[in-house]
Amino acid sequence: MLATEGSDRCRQEIVLPGAVPPRDLVVRTTSLGGVVAGRARLRMEATGVSFAEQQMRRGRYYDQPPFPFVPGYDLVGTVVAVGGGVDPALVGRRVAAVTKVGAWASIVDVDARALLPVPAGLDAAEVETLVVNGITAWQMLHELARVRRGDTIVVLGANGGVGSTLVQLARHAGVRVLGTAAPRHHERVASLGAEPVDANDPDATGAAHARIRELAPGGVDAVLDHVGGPGLARSFALLRHGGTLVSYGTASTRDDVGGSRGPVLRLFARLAAWNALPNGRRARFYDLWAGSRLRPGAFHRAQRTAFAAVVDLLASGALAPQVAARIPLRDAATAVELAESRTVAGKVVIVPDEARDA
């Protein structure tokens, strides 16, 4: 281990012991050994609560590890030590990383290949809102949907972490956005540049999709759908000839019971069936981790490219970070409850205890 600091010999972490209520998350302190070769040790400055952790708490996230484990999909932090084979010049630098799990801790060891440079002077919590959310939004818009200036797209859940980022990136690219959200979020969605559409119970009534047809009678160029379920077919039907549906979740099954693989496998089958039809429209599924095992070099380069583009927009002021709240690590249960309440816009960010206390 190179360039470690004595104060980083132990860490505080949040453990998810099983499919339990947020209040049953466990706060514990563990000792640290040396940094493994090829990895970097980060002092966490900001992490957050995404939909993935909400599903993991229920045991319903596709390919999640067995309980117990430390959640935390991404983070921003400062490198405090590196293992063998990693450039020691990284020590002291602020970086971000997508981890899938493990980031809800004061100290986090990550694969050094996953480190994403963070420009100096940016607020860690604001950057945190754009790590997995920014990479996801950028890749869906520009690599899967391939939006162009003058297009019209639909963003479901335009008030959420990914949704609000999608809206801003699309508007920056000169794209018209119709964004679904509950009425209490319409003012904020409109401030981001989208045309709000009432999302009250869209899966049951299809009212949101009917309103979108009124606003775009000729169809839309892309629909970004994290909901899945019965409404997915209506999302596909909104597309004009040449349009693309990008599905990136099954939020409609959040509170279902049973295994996590069934909804995802049914989703894959539905998308494949649509793509087999000669209807002039495409249905794509976005997987942040696609290629990570077979082509890790290309995977990490793609993440760096997307993150750099998004963080440059943040630094220039073209992208407004959507921080719903900053909550100390020790109160991670409160952070999860707030994120799951569906009352906030943006991302609930978890910060070190001392940062919130300062």
C-alpha positions, 0 to 999 in steps of 0.5 A: 500500500502506498501513501496511506494516512494513519486516520484511514485505518478504519471506516464507518459503513452502512450494512444492508443485513437483509430485505429489511425496512430502512430503519434496520440498516446497520451502522458499524465501524471496521478496521482496514488492511492494506490496499489491494494491487490495482485498487485505490482507496478513497475518502468518501465526500459524497455518495447517494441513494439511487433506485438501485439501492431501493431495489436492493433493500427489497432483494429485487435488484438484478444481479445484486450480491447476497446479504449482508453487504454495503450498498452504494452505487457511486461516489465522489471522493479523494484518493488517500492511498493506492495499491501496487501497480497504481500511479501514486500521483493519484493520491490527493486527487478528487475523483468519482467512481461507479461501484454498484455496491460498497460506496456507503462508507467513509472509506471506499476501495475501488478498481483504479481503472474505474476512477473518473477525474473530477475538475477542481472547484466543484461541489462534491455533492453536486458532482455526485448527482451526475456520476451514475445519473450523468453517465446513464443519461448521456449514453442513453441520449447520445448512444442509444436514442441518438438524439438530434437537434429538433427532435422531440422526446419523452422522459418519464419521471422527469423530476427524478435523478436520471430524469432531470439529467436527461431533460437538461442534456436533451435541452442543451442538445436542442431537443424538445422534451415532454416530461412526466411528473406528479403535478407538485413537480411540474414547476421544477420540471418546467424550469429545467426546460421540459413541458410537464405532463401529469404522471398520476397513475399513468400505468392504470389509465394511460392518461399521460400517454394520451396527453403526449399524443395531443402534444406530439400528434405525429409521434416522438423520436424517443421515449426514455422509460424507467417504469416498464410494466403495462405502460411500456407498450404505450411508450413504444406506440408513441414513437414515430417511424424511425423512433427509439424506445430506451427502457432502463428499468422496471420501476412499476414492479418496485413493490412486487414480491418474488425474484428480481429476474422475472420482470427483467427477463420478460422485459428483454423478451418484449423488446426483442419481439418488437425489434423483430417486427418490420415497424420502423421503430427500435426498442433498446435496453440500457445496461450501464454494465454492458461490456464491463466483463468482456471488454473492461478497457472499452467499458471504462473508456466509455464511462470516462467519456460520458462523465467528462462530457457531463461534468464539463457542462456542470462546470460551465453552468450549462447543467444545474445539479439536482440535489434533493437533500444532503444527509450524513452517513450515520443517518443513511436510513433517513436518506433511504426513507426520503428517497423512497417517499417520492416527494423529492426532486433530484437525488438524495445525497449522503455526505460524511458525518463531519461534513454535515456537522461542519 
